[in-house]
Amino acid sequence: MRIFHKLLHEALRDEASELLQNSQSIPGFSHRKLGSVDGYPILLLTPNEHKTRPNILIASGFHGDEQAGPYGLLHFMRHHRVNANVSFLPLVNPTGMNKKQRNNSKNENPNRGFDGTQELSEEGKILLKHDKLLRKLASDGFLSLHEDPDKTTFYLYTYERRKSPGDFSETLRACGSKWLNDTSMGVLKNQESSSTKVLETGLVFNEKDSSYESYLFQNGVPYAACTETPGQIDFDKRVLINSDLVKTFIEFVATRS
Ligand code: NI
């Protein structure tokens, strides 16, 4: 009977609402509903105490089966205060989160189509409806927390105004890989195919892939990244890695802005 109740509770659990409520309960932020999908708000949190620079935007939960991102972001918000103007999109894809699936409830990928090469998702349309505001909030840097459900190693996509990966890429790569004793991913280089790049170096550099991070970088954001924690390792550890990635990202951008 206890197992039945546990299963029933899991089945009825509205994880997206719980995450959104938890995000809103953190003091020091104003909440704004940018739009909604199936009745779930797409929330933006901006700091009440406005600091002029740097302007940083952190997003998580673009993909519903990459759950450590939103929990890592919550962990960061609960445990760290920052000397920067940092805003948050805590859960971009609430309907995917509730179904524990990558895409939204309409089976659209919320992280594609921003460059007009393919159809935009509901969530993408909401983000672009507030494009001017979000680009202003991200004007010094944008980080999107993702996971790769199939992997045991960390990798990431980075964007910086250079021909080859620089300090920004290396700082974030080192942050993620140090948690996994995975420094063997080592030398940074850029190659032709994404899959080869990921396998050999843990880094994909300045990839134009119609994602939100690629879009923001092409529209003036100087530092952008999409980090991919490995879905095959312990969940609590992935939460801590994501929290550390947020902290490291903010510290890096703050020293360069
Ligand atoms: Ni993803």
Boltz pocket constraint, residues with backbone or C-beta under 6 A from the ligand:
constraints:
  - pocket:
      binder: B
      contacts: [[A, 62], [A, 63], [A, 66], [A, 146], [A, 147]]
      max_distance: 6.0
